[in-house]
Amino acid sequence: MKASPLPGLALILATALAAVTPAAFAQDYVVRKSGQKVEGKIVGTSGASLKIELDQGATTIPLADVRELQMQPPAEFEAAAAQLARGDAKGAAAALQKINETFAGLSAPWFQRAAVLLGDAKLAAGDKEGAKAAYEQFAKANPSATGLANLGMARLAIESGDQAGAAKLLAPILAQSAKTALPNPADGSSLCQAHYLMGRIKESEGDKSGALENYLKASALFPFDQNSVADATKRADTLRAENPGLIAP
């Protein structure tokens, strides 16, 4: 694969956008175990209950009574992710900490990402112990989301110099990547992060061509995580600037 724009990228991006656009305008809703559907704006949790603003007021629903839930990421989450992408790790960590506290116990894909991103922000701010605690807390609260937890622990391993340990954590996700052409946004985010992190590993090992390949996959083939895309793009540009003529295998 050459370092030029990847073939089929326009189709991939168009399909990805088509997949996420309808949801972008969807209203929050909760389906209770009785089958009752409650539509409104989910504003947080309080203890073991979900708080929802309705047209006629507000209500709470026990989290244990939630059979299905759809919620779009709040603007605060998007802003915190952008902060981290810009390099404001401490500011992002503070914002993400507040978000995690406001929506504690919520079972929504974006909130799972927010929980892991909190660890990423703390790690970027130099707080390895805080990052480890955030990743471990996420894994405990979400035993079925081992992939996201492993991504966080892989980041921590890389920053701690354990490249082999990080590669082992990433292996199952990268194996999935080889079988995936058009992932859904949730899976695409994990694939994007995994390729970026594997690029970090290969670059540290001196495999510049292999690292470039992973960075290009993260930024072009699976551009579903803005933070990883930004980091992968920067590292790919730096590699090519420092190594004229470098191409991916």
Buried (B, 14 or more C-beta within 10 A) or exposed (E): BEBEEBEEEEEBEEEBEEBEEEEEEEEBBBBBEEEEEBEBBBBBBEEEBBBBBEEEEEBEBEBEBBEEBBBBBBEBBEEBBBBBBEEBBBBBBBBBBEBBEBBBBBBBBBBBBBBBBBBBBBBBBEBBEBBBBBBBBBBEBBEEBBBBBBBBBBBBBBBEEBBEBBBEBBBEBBEBBEEBEEBEBBBBBBBBBBBBBBBBBBBEEEBBBBBBBBBBBBBBBBBBBBBBBBBBBEBBEEBBEEEEEBBBE
